[in-house]
Amino acid sequence: MIHRAPEEPLAIPDVALTPFLLERAARHGEKPALIDASNGRVLTYRAWSESVMRAAAALARRGFRKGDVFAIDSPNVPDFAIAFHAVSLLGGIVTTINPQYTVAEMSRQLKDSGAKSIVTTAPFADKAKEAAQENGIRDVYVFGDSFDELLTGHGDPPAVDIEPAEDVVVMPYSSGTTGLPKGVMLTHRNLVANVLQSAAVINVDENAVALGVLPFFHIYGMVPIMSLSLYAGATVVTMPRFELPSCLEAIVKYRVTYAYLVPPIVLALAKSPIVPNFDLSSIQVIFSGAAPISPETARAACERVGCDFMQGYGMTEASPVTHVTRVANAEGIGPPIPNTEAKIVDVPSGAGGEICIRGPQVMKGYLNNPAATAAMIDADGWLHTGDIGYATADGNFFVVDRVKELIKYKGLQIAPAELESILLAHPSIADAAVVPMADEEAGQVPRAFVVLKRQSTPDEIMSYVADRVARYKRVRRVEFIDQIPRSPSGKILRRLLVEKGSGL
């Protein structure tokens, strides 16, 4: 059975993303578009629009052209939205990088994406410059420094012919359901569609003040928070990182009405002893996404804050939103959003039904990887999410398990295959497998099962991995076993390891 939204289908205009948002921004003039909570800097809609035009014109003068890839390696700052849309206006492609990445991780994405330019912030400039040098990238900009030079010039950017349904605007990296991170090619139409689809069910308007603590380099921060808010004429309060006290202070100071969060932050609101010290009465809605959350945690947080709760579901490959709850405080992930079809299909293992999605927000494909694309999107256009779930008779969906291998740490993806390749390079390790381990604060953390060929210790192995990956990817537990369970084809039987670990 195919389920659809209870709302009528939307008309999706055939327009490029940035002109679509700039036209809306013209209505809001001196209204704050983004506020940097770390220093109080305000970027109005007029200033954002003018800065996008100036940056685009300057990049064009420096040789940036349609189809070129521009990397943004930055925490949340208002300038992120300037750089993103300047590149988009020129028909370029933004690839977003987690600033926590090591030089090696960053270099790998720069090489795979074919980036020609990169922008970062001062604290991460040395790493960005080293990774850029490894890939022959000469144009390295720094927000608050060299990037500001792009905003001082005048003149209009060149007119660029963009085909919204074909031309890629952003390329975040995702592991899909398995394997190493891959470039997810999202078109202008994908993002315009998802902004409009989300706007139809997430009641954010020009009176809203949205919390922008979730990273813009992640698809959740990029589209439902940054892009939807710019479309709606809302104000986004940006924060470069999450720390509960400063986050609560920002909510109070700027009277945040819409708190976009992930389950670990919702848990903090429910349990932290400092929360009652802050007046959070401005919050009307807590919106949670990126990872599963228990109804008990959601209810406890909202009762404490005095607000409603909504939950969304999606994935990078779907731009990202596919489902949203419509009724406040409802359980489950809700029905599909407008223009989206969803169904449950049986999986070979018999473990239940996999949620599949079809709609205008589904990606064009993975960069230079037609095999992975075909494995993710079938011949009829259905995106296989890798999540096991079910739907009620009225079309409300629930997620109950995963067939995908990904580990979700505070909403961020960790690919077991990436950590396994690092472990297998260790001179003392003969074989290894990585699986998720439940963690109350983070949701999940990586646990490694290791077969030794010479003596080592868990601490030494964890330190070895930590030196080679971003902090959030670090292995939190190592257990030695005699053999990694594998199928006849050699595939790691991760479920057996998860079950083994749960019994320890």
N, C-alpha and C positions, 0 to 999 in steps of 0.2 A: 504493500500500500504506500502510495506517495502522499506525503503531507505537505501542505502549503500554509502560508500565513493567513490569519483570519482577515487581514486588511486587503484592500484592493491592490492589484499590481501598480507599480510606479512607472512613470515615463522617465527613462534614463536619457538625458540629453547627450548628443554626440559632440562633446566638448573636451578640451584638454583640462587637466586638473587645475593648474594655477590661474589661468584666465577665469575659470569658473569661480574660484574663491576670491580673486581680486575684484570681480564684479560685485560680489556680495559685500566685500570690505568697504567699498566706496560709500556704503550707506551709514557707516559707523564713525567716520571721521576721527575725532580726538578721544573716542572711547578706548580704554586700555584693552589691548589684545592679549598681551603677555606681560606679566609682572615677575621679575626675578626676586624671589623671597629672600635670597642670600644677601642682597644689597639694596632692595627697594626700587631698582631700575624699572621704569615703565616704558613699554613699547606700544604706542597707540596703533590703531588700525591704519591711520594715514601714514604714520612713520614706517610701519611694516610694509605697506604697499610701495612707498617710495624707495625704501631700502632694497626691496626685491628687484625693482626696475634698475636701480643703479648698480647693484651687484651683478645682475645679468648682463648689463651693458659692458661693465668692466671685464667680466669673464670672457665675453665675446671678443673684446679688443685684444685679449691675451691669447686668443686662439682656441677657446673652448667651443666645440661644435656639437650639433645634434648627434646623439648616439654615443658621445663620450661619457665615460663613467667617472663620477666624482664621489669620493669617500668622505663621509662625515663621521669622525671619531670623537664624540663629545658627549658629556653628560647634558642634562637639560639646562639650557640657557635660551633666552629669547632669540639669540642670533641663529640658533638651529633652524628656526622657521624661515629665516631670511635666506640662509644658504640653500636649504632644501628647495625652496620655491624659485630661487634664481636659477638653479640648475634645471628644474622642471620647465621653467619658461623657455629655456633655450632648447628644449627637446633632449636634454641630457638625462642620464640615469644616475640616481643616487644609490650608493650602497652604504648601509649604515653599519658601523663597527662598535662593538662594546669596548669602551675605553679601559676596561679592566683587562683586556687581552694582553698577553705577552707579545713581545716583538715577533716571535715566530708565528703565533696565531694571527696577528694582524697582517704580517707579510703574506701568509698563505691566502687570506681573503683578497688582499690587494692584487696578488698575482692571478688568482682564479677569475676575479671580476674584470681584470684588465683596466683598473683605475688609472686615470691620468693625472688626477689632482686629489688632494686631501686637505681637510680642515680639522683642526683640533683645538684644545684649550691649553693654556700655559702649563698646567701640571702634567699633561700627557705629551707635550711637544717633543721631548727627547725620544720617546718610544716611537712616535709617529714619524719623525725624521729618519730614524734608523731603518724602520720598515720601508719607508718611501725610497730611501737610498738603495736598499736591496732590490727594489723593483724598478729602478731607473725613473722614479717620479720626481720631477724637479719642482713642481708647484705645490708647496706645502704652506698652508695659511694657518694663522692662529687667531681665534676670536679674541677681540680686545687689543690686537696688535696688527699684524699684516693684513688680516681680513678686513679691518676697518678702512684700509686704503681703498678697497673696492667701493666703499660707500661714499667716497668724497668726489667722485667724478660726476659728469653730467652726460646727457644724451640718452636716447632711447635704445633699448636692446633691439637686435634685428628681428624681423618677423620670421617665425619658423612654422613650417607646415607640419602639423602633428596629426597623425591618424590615431585617434583615441583608442580604438579597439586593437591596434597592432603595436603601437610604440610603447615601450617599457618606460616607466617613470621612476620606479624604485626597485631595488634588488636586495632585500634583506636576505640573510642566510638562515636556513632551517634544515634540520635533518629529516624532515618529513616524518615517516614512520620508522625508518631504519637508516643506518649508515652515517657517513660523515656529513657535515653541513654542506648544503648546496645553495646556489644562488636562485632565489625565487623571483621569477620575472612577473612583476605586476604592472599592468598597463594603466594608462590614464583612465580608461573606462572602468577598470576594476575598482580603482579608488573612488572615482566620482560615484559609481554605483553604490559602493559600500557606505560612503558618507550619507547619501540620500536614504538608503535602506535603514541605516542606523538612526538617522534623524526622525524617521517615521515612527520609531518605537522607543527611543531614548529621549525623554522630554527635556532636552537642553535648549534654551533659547537665549536671547540677548541679555536677559536678566541673570543668567547663571554665572557663578564663579566656580570654575573647575579646578580641582587639585591636580597639578601636573608633577607629581613625584615619581610616577612610573616612567621609565626611560623612553624617550622618543626614538632611540635606536631600535627598540622593540616594536613590533607591529601594533601592539595594544596602545602604547603611548603615541605612536605615529598617526594612527587613523582615528580610533574612537575618542582620543583625548585632543591631540593637536589639531587634526584636520576637521573633525566634526565641530569643535569649538569655533574655529575660524569661520566655518560655514554658518554657524548659528549666530555669530556676533557675540559670543560669550567671552569672558576673560579667563585666561589660564594662568594660574599661579605656579611658576616653575620652581623646582628644587633640584639641585645637582645630585643629591643622593638622599636616601631615606635614613633619618634618625628620628625616633619617635618624639622626643621633646621638641625639636625644631619643627617637625611636621605639625604637631599640635599647636605650636605657637603661630605658625603660618595660617592654619585654619581659623584661629581666633582673630588674628590681625586683619586678615583680608576677607573675613566672613564667607568662607567657602561654603557653597550650597551643594555642590555635587562632588562627592569624594570617590574618584576612581581608584580602586584598590585591588590588591591580590590577597588571597587567603591568609598568608602570614601577617599582613598588616591588620586585616580584620580581626585575627586572633589577638593581636596586641591591644586593639581597642576593647576587646572583650575581657581581657585578663590583666592588663598592666595596672598597677596600683596608682600610677600618676595620672591616668585619664580623668578621674573626677576633679582634678585640680584645674581643668581647663573648661571654659564655656564653649561647648561644641554645638550650641543650639542652632547655629546658622545652617548646619548640615540638614538637607532635606532628604537626600538619597545617598546610600552607600551602594556603589555598583562594583561587583566583584567579577573577575574573569581570570583567564590564563591558567587556572588550575582548579581542581575540585575543592569544594568547601562543604563542611557538614552543616546541616540546617541548624543544629544546636549552636554552633559558633556564630553563624550569621544572626540568629535570633538574639543571642546574648549581647553582641556588639550593638545591634540596633536598639535594643531595650535600654542599654546604657547611654547611648548617644541621644536617643529620642528621635529616630528617623526611620524611613522606609528602606527596604533592601531590594535590589534587583541583581540578577545574575545574567551574564552573557556567556556565550560559547563560540568558539571559532578556532582558526589556526592561521598561521602566516600564509599558507597556500590559498586561503579564502579571504584575504585582505583586511581584517580577519573574521568579521562577525558573520555568523550564520543563524544563531538562535539568541533570543532575549526573552526573559520573563516579562509578561505584560501586567500581571497583577502583583501589587506590592506584597513582598514577603512570601511569595509563592515558592514552593520547592521545585527542584528540577532546573533545567536550563531554558525552559520555555519552548514555544512553537518556533518554526522557522520565521525569519524576518521577510518582509515583502520581496517578491521576485525570486524567492529561494524555494527549491524543492528539497525535501529530505525523506529518506527511507531507511529501513532497517533490512540488511541482507545477512543471510546465514554465513558464518565463517567455517572453513573446512574443519577446524578443530572441534566444532560443536560446542564451543564455549558460550555461544549466544549470538547476538546479531550485531553487525558492524553498522555504525552510522555513516551514511553516504549523503553527499551534498551535491546539488547542481544549481548554478545561478551565475549571474553576470560578474560576481566578485571572485570567481574561481580563476586562479592564476593562468597565465599563458603557458607556463611550464618551467622546468628547471634549466638553468643555463648550461648549454653544451652537454646535456644529459638526457637524451630522448628515452633511454631505457628506464631511468628513474621516473620520468614524466609518465610514461605508459603504465608503469606499475602503480602510480598514484591516481591517475585519471583514466578511466576506462573508455572504450570506444564510443560509448553513449554520453560522455561528458560528465559522468559521476565521479566526484572526488571521494576517495576512500580515506576516511579520517583516521582509521586505526583505533578508534574508540568503540568499546562495546556498550550498548545501551538498549533502551526500549522506548516506545511511544505509547501514550495512553490514547483512548478512543478520540479524545478531543484535540490530539496533536501536540500535547506537551511531552517533551523529550527528557529522558533521564540518562545520565552516564553512570555506568556501574563498574566498568573495568577497562583495561587497555589491552590491545594486541600489539600496540606500538612499543618499541624498545626504549623510547626516550625517557630520561629522568627529568623531572620538573622541579628545579630548585627556585623557590620564590617566583615561579612563573617563567623562569629562564630555562631554555633547553640545554641539556647535557647529553651528548651522543655517546653511548657506551663504546662504540667502535673507536672513537677518537682516543678515549682513555686506554682502551685495550692495546692500541698500536703503540702507545707510549710505554705501557707495562712490558710489552713483548720485546722492547728494545733494551730492557734492563738485563745486565749480564747474568743475573741469578735466576731469571724467570724463564721457565720452559713453556708455560701456557697460562692464560689469564682470561677471566670474564668479569664484566662489571654489570651490576644490577642495582635497581633502586632500593634504598632502605628508608623506611618511614621516619620522619622527623617532625616533631610538633611545630617547631618554629619555621622551618624551611619547606615543609611538605614532603620532600624527598631529598636524599643525599646519596652520593655514589658509594657503593660497597664493592670491593674487589675480592674475587676468589682467585687464588694464585697457586700454580703448581711450580715448585722450586726445582732447579737443577743443581743449585749449590746454596749454601747457607746464607740467609738474610733475615731481617726482622721486619715486622709490620711498620714500625716507625721509620726505618730506613727507606722502605718502599714508598710510603706516603710522602716522605720528604722529596724523594726522587720525582714523583709526579707533580708535587706542588711547585717545584722549580721550573716546570715546563708548561703550566696552564694558568689561566686566570683563576683568581681566588675561589670563585663560586664553583669551579669544576673539581676542586681538590677531592681526592678519595678520603673518606672519613673513617673507613674501617677496612682492614685487610685480614683475610682468613685463608689459611693454607689448607689445601685439599690434595688428594692423590691424583684426581683426574677431573677435567672439565667435561660435564655431560654434553654430548653432541648427538645430533641426528645422523642417520646414515649418510646424508649429503654433507655433513660437516658443520651444520648450523648449530650454534650454541643453544642449548635448551635452558633459556634463562628462567622460565617459570619454575623449573626444578630447583634452581639455585635460590630463587626468592623464597620458595617454600622451605628449603634447607636452612636459610638464614633466619627465617621466622621462628624456627624451632630451636635455635641455639640459646 
